């Protein structure tokens, strides 16, 4: 599943490519790292795992976040 991380928190382990959510950097997507002190200061990038990168290359633009409470659309 995709993860949202601000530029300060950077690349999560096991994820290989970042993509911009629609409206970045002014989107409503915020960093999902538990102890991120700047989660409200920066828009988050969406980080994709290797299988998700393949789906992205094939045209998929909707990705699920770990809680399944929301999905995010990327550019």
C-alpha atoms as one frame of an Amber mdcrd trajectory, in Angstrom:
protein
   0.000   0.000   0.000   1.114   3.516  -0.740   2.396   5.765   2.043   2.193
   9.549   2.429   5.367  11.280   3.630   6.372  14.929   3.693   9.682  15.935
   2.083  11.306  16.230   5.520  10.459  12.655   6.526  11.567  11.403   3.117
  11.512   7.951   1.588  10.067   5.160   3.726  11.977   1.880   3.818  10.798
  -0.549   1.164   9.308   2.105  -1.119  10.936   2.968  -4.409   9.191   5.880
  -6.132   7.419   9.043  -5.078   4.566  10.609  -7.026   2.659  13.821  -6.446
  -0.947  13.702  -5.283  -3.349  15.806  -7.333  -2.941  19.430  -6.256   0.517
  18.995  -4.709   1.906  20.878  -2.800  -1.450  22.374  -1.816  -3.322  19.081
  -1.549  -4.999  17.889   1.636  -2.637  14.899   1.846  -0.456  15.204   4.949
   2.458  13.152   6.220   1.372   9.891   7.797   4.497   9.316   9.886   3.430
   9.006  13.509   5.871  11.469  15.057   6.133  13.974  12.202   6.400  17.417
  13.770   5.819  19.199  10.467   2.839  17.245   9.158   0.783  20.419   8.725
   3.605  22.470   7.196   4.227  20.387   4.090   2.088  18.588   1.563   3.003
  14.919   1.408   4.298  12.933  -1.540   2.870   9.478  -2.163   5.458   6.696
  -2.017   4.862   3.544  -4.023   6.168   0.010  -3.554   7.691  -1.915  -6.460
   4.372  -3.587  -7.482   2.581  -0.232  -7.287   5.215   1.345  -9.553   4.250
  -1.222 -12.196   0.574  -0.370 -11.763   1.418   3.345 -12.000   3.363   2.728
 -15.233   0.280   0.931 -16.599  -1.920   3.955 -15.893  -3.312   3.359 -12.413
  -3.678   6.633 -10.536  -5.748   5.689  -7.449  -3.872   4.109  -4.553  -4.996
   2.908  -1.132  -3.313   4.098   2.051  -2.642   1.574   4.857  -5.736   2.363
   6.928  -8.039   1.844   3.936  -9.971   4.817   5.293  -9.011   6.836   2.245
  -7.568   6.571  -1.222  -5.448   9.154  -2.950  -5.285  10.146  -6.620  -1.866
  11.001  -8.057  -0.831  13.000 -11.105
